[in-house]
């Protein structure tokens, strides 16, 4: 069997709408590794947001923060962080324009004063008149909220991987992009719940493909052995770089256009079906 190295996005790929890993996805990962294939998480999440119930599935390592760090087992291959002066710039800007945000570090997720209120408003606007959906959304965000460090007065930190911000309808994404372009990678709406003018600020020139290339060169693995699976536009470089790029059925339409293949949605056993199709299990 030709051994592969598989890179899995988390949200919308490994984890479903309920915030959990479907049993079929767990089984696919376990069987594939038993068959000698390697699996790396390749996620926009930082370490503090990769919860134990995800890690317990079993992986060979992690590419996190959208390519900002690479772990092989317990060893850190590299870790790129936001410069302190740039952290100050974005904290001051978001506070000035009342944009809810949080800073991601591997030690924790640090919330702005207005983040929880902003999150409540996002949930309400997305579920107005639908109590069942509202309850599901609140359950989905429970792990996320519980992992937040709230009330930290000094957010001028030196351990920041990236920042995520929620939509403020008075501040269009184009304005935010103009403010930070050149100093950050500025990505729109990576978490749909946060609103269409939400987004991420990342270390410039850092993305999943860059991290994958660094990792496989370190491991002396051919690019021909790589498979990338994702659903969002922050997976575009990964799908383009990997020998086989697979989009989930629930993926963004623009991602599907560049994918080599499209599988079923995450909640319809998409991961398991793709592993079967490519004879990983």
N, C-alpha and C positions, 0 to 999 in steps of 0.2 A: 504493500500500500504506500502511495506517495504521501509522505507526511506533510501536513499543512500547518500554518500558523494563522489563527483566526482572530480578527479584531472586532469586538462587539461593542457597539454603542450601548448605553444603559436605557435611558428614558425613551420609550416608544419602540425599543428593540428587544432588550432583555426584560425590561419591566413594563407591565401593562398599565392600563388606565387606572387600576386600583392601587397602583404603587407597589405591587408585588410581582415576584417572578412566577410565571405560570409553571405548573408542574412539568409540562411538556418541554419547556425551555431548560429547566433544571436537568431533566433526563437527557436531553440532547448534549448538554455540556459535559455531563458525567461520562456518557458513553464515548463521546469524541476523544476526551482525554485518555480514557481507558484504551482507546484504539491508537494512542501514541501521538495524537495531534496536540498542538499547543493552543491555548486560548488566553488572550489578553483582553481585559476590559479596555475600552478606548472611549472615554467619556468626557463630557464637559464638566462633570462633577469633580470637586476637590475631595481629598481623602476623608474629610470630616463628614461628607455627605454620601459616602459609599458605606452603607450600613452593614452590620454583621450578617443580616439575613441574605444580603447579596453575596458577600464574600464567602459565606458558608457553602455556596454552590461549588466553589473550587475553581481557581484560575492560576495561571502561571505567573501572572503579574498584572500591572495596571499602567495604562497611559491615562493620566488624569488632567484636569484643568484645561481640556481641549488641546492637549499636547504640551502643557507646561511642565509636566514631570513624568518620568518613567521609573517605575519600580519593577525589578526582576525578583520575584519572591519578596524577601525583606530588604533587599539592597536597592538603594536609589542610584540609578544610572545618571540622571541629571535632574535639575530642578531650577526653572527660570521664574523669577519673581518680579513684581512691579517695583520700579524705583520709588524710594520714599517721597521724592518731590512730586512724582506723578500720582501717588496715592493721595497726597494732600490736595492736589489740583482737583481730582474727581470728587473727593469728599466735600470740598468747599463748593464745587459747582452743584452737586446734587442737593446739598442742603440749601443753597441759595434759591434754587428753582423748585424746592419741595418735591423732589423726585425720590420716592422710596427706593432703597437699595440695600444690598448687603455685600460685604467683602468676604471673599473665600480664601481661607488659608488651610493648610493641612491640619492645623490644630483646632480649627473651629470656623463657624460662619458667623460673622459679626454684623448685626442688624442695625440699620438706621432707626432713629426714634419713631419714624412714621411707617416702618415697614409692615408691621402687623395690621395696622389700620388699612394700609394700601392693599394688602393681601385680602382682607375681608371684603373690601370694595370690589376687587376683581372677582372674587367668588360670587358675590351678590349679583353683579352685573351679568355674569355668565349663566346664572341659575335662577334669575328672577321668575317667580311663578311656578317653579319646579322644585318643591321641597325634597323630593327623592334625589334629584341630581345634586342639590346643594349638600345634602348629607354625604353623598358619595365624594364630592369634591373636598369637603372638610376632612373626610377620612383619608383621602389621597394625600393631603398636605400635612397630615399629623406628624409623620416622621420628620419632615422638613422643618416644621415649626418647632418641634421638640429639640431639634439639633441646633437651633439658633442661640447665639449668645446675645442677650438683650440687655440694654442699659449700660453698655460699655461707653464711657464718656469720651475717651480718646481713641478715635479711629484712624489716627495718623500712624499706621502700622508699618513694619518692615518685613512682614512675612506674607504678603498678599500675592496670591496666584492670579486672581482676576476679580472683577466686580460684575454683579448682575443688578439691573435696575428695572423697576416696574414702570408702566406707562403713567405719565401725567398728561392728560388730554390737552393741557395748555402748552406743552413743550413737544413739538413734533420731533420724530426721530432724526430728521434731516438736520435739525439744529444741533442735536447732541453729536451727531456724526461730524459735523463741521467743527465743533469745539475740540474734539479729541482725535480726529484723523491725523495720522502722522506719528502721534505719541502712543496710540493704542490700535489694536485691531478692534473694529467696531462692528458688531454682528447684531442684526435686527431679529427680534422675536424668536429667540431660541426656546422659550417656554410660552406657548400660546396663551396659557392662563393669565400671564402677566400683561397681556395687551399687545396690539400690533406695533405700538411705538415703544415697546420694551426692548431690552437687549442686553448685551454683554460687552465689557471692555476687557480685552486680553492683551498680554504682552505682544508687541508687534512681531510679525513674521513667525509667530508660533501657531501651529495648527497640527491636526492629528497626523497628516502625512509626513511632516517633518519628523515627528517623534517616532513614527513607525520606521522610517528610513534609518534613523539613528539606531534604533533597537535592532533591526535585522542585520545591519552592518556589524554591530557589536556581537551578535550571536552567530555571525557568518551564515546567515540564512538567505536564500535567493528570493528576490522579489516574486519570482514565478510561483512560489509556495504560499503567497499571501492571499487571504480572503478578508474583505471588509464588509460589515453589515451594519446599516444604519437607517435613520428615518428623517433626519433634519439637515438643514443646509450647512451646519457645522460639520457634517459628515462628507461634504462634497469632495474635499481634497483626499480624504481617506478612500472613498470609492474610486476616485480617478487614479490614485496611486496603486492600489492593490491589483493583483493580477485578475481577481474576480471581485467586482463590486456589486453587492446585493442591496436593493432597497426593500424595506418592509412594505406591505400592502397599505399601511397607514402613513407612508412617507409623503413628504412634500412632493408636489408634482414636478418641480424643477429638479429634485434629486432623482426621481424616477427616470427622467430624460437622460441622465448621464450614467445610470446604472447598467451593468451588463445583464442583470436579471432582476426580477421583482418576485418576491415571495408573498405569502399571505400576511395578514396583519398580526401584530404581536399577540392579540387576544384570540386569534384563530390558529394558533400553533405555527405561526410563520417561521420561527427559528428552527423548530423541529423539522418542518418540511424542507427547509433549505439545507439542513445538515443531511437529511436523507438524500436529497437530489444530488448533492455533491459527494455522496458516498463517504461522508465523515463518520456516519454511524450505520 
